[in-house]
Amino acid sequence: MTAVSMVLTLAVVVMWLGGAMPWPVALVVGLGIDGGWLATLAYERRLAAQGDHSHAVTATGWGFGVLATGVLVAHALGEESPGAWLAVAWLPLAAKLLWLVHGLWERTALTAGALGAIRGIQQEARDEAAVARARLRADAGTEETRLTAVTQAGARVAKVQARTARTLSKAWSALSDTRDGEDTGRALTCVTRGVTPDVTPAWTLPVWGPVDPVPALEAPALTDDQLDQVIDRIRHSETPALSYREMATRFRAAGHSASEVRLRAAWKRLAA
């Protein structure tokens, strides 16, 4: 663009001033404008290469560019069809702007080593980001699998507990209905009347729920004579004499130990 603008400027100066003065003089004028502009550009480039800058040189270069543009515009306005010449009148200023942009680019240019280091850092950052994303996806998949397993196990446990609770509730209801039935007391009275006359046994429902364990009482085994004496003493501790069930309850509450068979046999011996 610099070469084209110099050629256009020289041609316009020769054609414009050729009628008023000899063409060699016009050629010298055109070469003077182009030479001054090119000299300022070269000197400004040399200063930029040394890391220096001169405002006077820059202003002189812009002055030559404006002068060349002015010559092209003045010549275009004197032509019958100025459109074509006006279309290229901006070339000197455009070339100057491109030289300016190129200087700014050189100021920010990096060496090959710096560019390689930047590419290495960017690649390392991309690798770390990819590894982090893969780790997050793996952790999320593992957590989802664990939560699914825990949820399914909890659902199975809840179903078993609900089924067990329904079974226990039905069994407890059946026991309660049987206990409260009208024929239950008469049936038990008929069975136990020969052993304990005029006594209707009490039937307590089993406890449904957590209970505290009761430690077993350790008591020495009683002989038959000792067992008879203890039963007789407990039986006649009140008037009238206690029933077998009341006697058995107080016998075990006192800390004595005997099987139900031996206890009933001793009761029969004393009641005979």
C-alpha positions in Angstrom: 0.0 0.0 0.0 2.9 2.4 0.7 4.4 1.7 -2.8 1.0 2.2 -4.5 0.4 5.5 -2.7 3.9 6.7 -3.6 3.4 5.9 -7.3 0.0 7.6 -7.3 1.4 10.7 -5.6 4.3 11.0 -8.0 2.0 10.5 -11.1 -0.5 13.0 -9.9 2.2 15.6 -9.1 3.7 15.2 -12.6 0.3 15.4 -14.3 -0.9 18.3 -12.2 2.2 20.4 -12.3 3.4 19.3 -15.8 1.4 22.0 -17.5 2.7 24.8 -15.3 6.3 23.9 -15.2 8.7 21.5 -17.0 8.0 17.9 -16.2 11.5 17.2 -14.7 10.7 19.9 -12.1 7.4 18.3 -11.4 9.1 14.9 -11.1 11.5 16.3 -8.6 8.6 17.7 -6.5 6.8 14.4 -6.5 10.0 12.5 -5.6 10.6 15.0 -2.8 7.2 14.3 -1.3 7.5 10.6 -1.6 11.2 10.6 -0.4 10.4 12.7 2.7 7.5 10.4 3.6 9.6 7.3 3.0 12.5 8.7 5.0 10.4 9.5 8.0 8.8 6.0 7.9 12.3 4.4 7.8 13.6 6.5 10.6 10.5 5.9 12.8 10.9 2.1 12.2 14.6 2.3 13.2 13.7 4.1 16.4 11.0 1.5 17.2 13.5 -1.3 16.6 15.8 0.4 19.2 12.9 0.7 21.7 12.8 4.5 21.3 10.2 6.9 20.0 10.3 10.5 18.6 7.1 12.6 18.5 8.8 15.0 16.0 9.5 12.2 13.5 6.0 10.8 13.9 4.4 14.3 13.3 6.6 14.8 10.3 5.6 11.4 8.8 1.9 12.3 9.4 2.5 15.6 7.8 3.9 14.0 4.6 1.0 11.6 4.6 -1.6 14.5 4.9 0.3 16.4 2.1 0.2 13.4 -0.3 -3.5 12.9 0.5 -4.1 16.6 -0.1 -2.4 16.5 -3.5 -4.5 13.5 -4.6 -7.8 15.1 -3.4 -6.9 18.5 -5.1 -6.1 16.7 -8.4 -9.4 14.7 -8.1 -11.4 17.8 -7.7 -10.0 19.3 -10.9 -10.9 16.3 -13.0 -14.1 15.8 -14.9 -14.8 12.5 -13.1 -13.3 12.8 -9.6 -14.7 9.6 -8.2 -11.9 7.3 -9.3 -9.2 9.7 -7.9 -11.1 10.3 -4.7 -11.4 6.5 -4.3 -7.5 6.2 -4.0 -6.9 9.5 -2.2 -7.0 7.8 1.2 -4.1 5.4 0.4 -1.3 7.5 1.9 -3.1 7.9 5.3 -4.1 4.2 5.2 -0.5 3.1 4.6 0.6 5.3 7.6 -2.0 3.7 9.8 -0.9 0.2 8.8 2.7 1.2 9.7 1.4 2.3 13.1 -0.5 -0.9 13.7 2.5 -3.0 12.7 4.6 -1.1 15.2 2.1 -1.8 18.0 2.1 -5.5 17.0 5.9 -5.6 17.3 5.7 -4.1 20.8 3.5 -6.9 21.9 5.2 -9.7 20.0 6.5 -12.6 22.1 9.4 -15.0 21.5 9.0 -18.6 20.4 10.0 -19.7 23.9 7.4 -17.6 25.6 4.7 -18.8 23.2 5.7 -22.4 23.9 5.5 -21.8 27.6 2.1 -20.2 27.2 0.9 -23.2 25.2 2.2 -25.6 27.8 0.4 -23.7 30.6 -2.8 -23.7 28.6 -2.5 -27.4 27.9 -1.8 -28.2 31.5 -4.8 -26.2 32.6 -7.0 -28.1 30.1 -5.7 -31.4 31.3 -6.4 -30.5 34.9 -9.9 -29.3 34.1 -10.6 -32.6 32.1 -9.3 -34.7 35.0 -11.4 -32.7 37.5 -14.5 -33.1 35.4 -13.9 -36.9 35.1 -13.4 -37.2 38.8 -16.6 -35.3 39.5 -18.6 -37.4 37.1 -17.1 -40.6 38.7 -17.9 -39.4 42.2 -21.4 -38.4 41.2 -22.0 -41.9 39.7 -20.6 -43.6 42.7 -22.8 -41.5 45.1 -25.8 -42.1 42.9 -25.2 -45.9 43.0 -24.7 -45.8 46.8 -27.9 -43.8 47.4 -29.8 -46.1 45.1 -28.6 -49.2 47.0 -29.3 -47.6 50.4 -32.8 -46.5 49.3 -33.7 -50.0 47.9 -32.4 -51.7 51.1 -34.3 -49.2 53.3 -37.5 -49.9 51.2 -37.1 -53.6 51.7 -36.6 -53.2 55.4 -39.6 -51.0 55.7 -41.7 -53.5 53.8 -40.6 -56.3 56.1 -41.3 -54.2 59.2 -44.7 -53.2 57.9 -45.6 -56.9 57.1 -44.3 -58.0 60.5 -46.3 -55.3 62.2 -49.5 -56.2 60.4 -49.0 -59.9 61.4 -48.4 -59.0 65.0 -51.3 -56.7 65.0 -53.6 -59.4 63.7 -52.3 -61.9 66.2 -52.7 -59.5 69.1 -56.2 -58.7 67.9 -57.0 -62.4 67.8 -55.7 -62.9 71.3 -57.6 -59.9 72.6 -60.9 -61.1 71.0 -60.3 -64.6 72.4 -59.6 -63.2 75.9 -62.6 -61.0 75.9 -64.9 -63.7 74.6 -67.8 -64.8 76.8 -67.0 -68.5 76.4 -63.3 -68.2 77.3 -63.8 -67.7 81.0 -66.3 -70.5 81.3 -64.0 -72.8 79.4 -61.0 -72.0 81.6 -63.2 -72.3 84.7 -64.3 -75.8 83.7 -60.8 -76.9 83.1 -59.3 -75.6 86.4 -62.3 -76.1 88.7 -61.0 -79.5 89.9 -57.7 -78.1 90.9 -58.7 -74.7 92.3 -62.5 -74.6 93.1 -64.3 -71.3 92.9 -61.3 -69.7 91.2 -61.4 -68.3 87.7 -57.9 -68.0 86.2 -56.8 -64.6 84.9 -55.4 -64.6 81.4 -53.1 -61.7 80.7 -52.3 -60.8 77.1 -48.6 -61.0 76.1 -46.8 -57.7 75.9 -46.3 -56.5 72.4 -43.3 -54.2 72.3 -39.8 -53.8 73.9 -39.5 -55.1 77.4 -36.7 -54.9 80.0 -35.1 -58.3 80.7 -35.5 -59.5 84.2 -32.5 -61.2 85.7 -33.0 -64.8 86.9 -33.1 -65.3 90.6 -30.7 -68.0 91.8 -32.1 -70.0 94.7 -31.1 -73.3 96.2 -33.1 -76.3 95.2 -35.6 -77.4 97.9 -36.3 -81.0 99.0 -39.8 -82.3 99.0 -40.2 -81.8 102.8 -38.8 -78.3 102.6 -41.1 -77.6 99.6 -44.1 -78.8 101.5 -43.3 -76.6 104.5 -42.8 -73.5 102.5 -46.1 -74.1 100.5 -48.0 -74.8 103.7 -46.7 -71.7 105.4 -47.5 -69.5 102.4 -51.0 -71.1 102.0 -52.0 -70.5 105.6 -50.4 -67.0 105.8 -53.9 -65.5 105.3 -57.4 -66.5 106.2 -59.1 -68.1 104.3 -56.3 -70.2 102.8 -54.8 -69.0 99.6 -55.6 -70.5 96.2 -52.9 -72.4 94.3 -52.3 -69.6 91.9 -51.9 -67.0 94.6 -49.7 -69.4 96.5 -47.5 -70.0 93.4 -47.2 -66.3 92.8 -46.1 -65.6 96.3 -43.8 -68.6 96.3 -41.8 -67.3 93.3 -42.0 -63.7 94.6 -40.3 -64.9 97.8 -37.3 -66.1 95.7 -38.0 -69.8 95.8 -37.4 -72.0 92.8 -39.3 -75.2 91.9 -40.8 -76.6 88.7 -44.5 -76.5 88.0 -44.8 -80.3 88.3 -43.2 -80.4 91.8 -45.2 -77.4 92.9 -48.5 -79.0 91.9 -47.5 -82.3 93.4 -46.7 -80.6 96.8 -50.0 -78.7 96.6 -51.9 -82.0 96.1 -50.1 -83.6 99.0 -51.0 -80.8 101.4 -54.6 -80.4 100.0 -55.4 -84.2 100.3 
